Amino acid sequence: MVYLNKFIIKVLPIFNQNPKAMKKTIFTLTFTVAVVLFAATCSIAQTNDQYKAQIEKINKESVAAMMAADLDKSMSFYANDVISLPNYEKMVEGKDALRKFNEAMFKSGMKVLSFEPVILKVISNGKMITEIGTYKMSISMEGTDKPMNDVGKYLTIWEKQADGSLKIKVEMWNSDTNPMEQKM
């Protein structure tokens, strides 16, 4: 309450000015507030664009690691407490469990031939950044002579680390169609 009283005492002289000076003061305050709000809005948009560029770079590295079946590099993009919600599978919690899940996938004979993510939207909120996008991919399976193609959508929640890097905290994806229903 003491702070409020001090504020009022400092601000009241503004309202004791002549009408012309008061209009100028109100205009100046309004303009200043508008500029600050505009700058804050622009700052958020730039941050989302910067995060998008950062995520696009990580996605390129991640795709290269996935196609090379480089499990160590692939796992380097994940937070220790990651939650993965894979298509047609149960939820996977934790980096160690996700590593085992991916190892089993690689050992099954599945090979990623191509993977093309397209980021549609990036939303930042504090140290959490949400990426929403679509993908196209082609995979081969042992025992099949034709690759399976898939298109779908995904959502990834990234966590900003103390050093400014991003780690995947939550990921989820699902197909727009069931690739197992394709003719082989």
Buried (B, 14 or more C-beta within 10 A) or exposed (E): EEEEEEEEEEEEEEEEEEEEEEEEEEEEEEEEEEEEEEEEEEEEEEEBEEBBEBBBEBBEEBBEBBEEBBBEBBBBBBBEEBBBBBEEEEEBEBBEBBBEBBEEBBEEEBBBEEBEBEBEEBEBEEEBBBBEBBBEBBBBBEEEEEBBBBEBBBBBBBBBEEEEEBBBBBBBBEBEEEBEEEEE
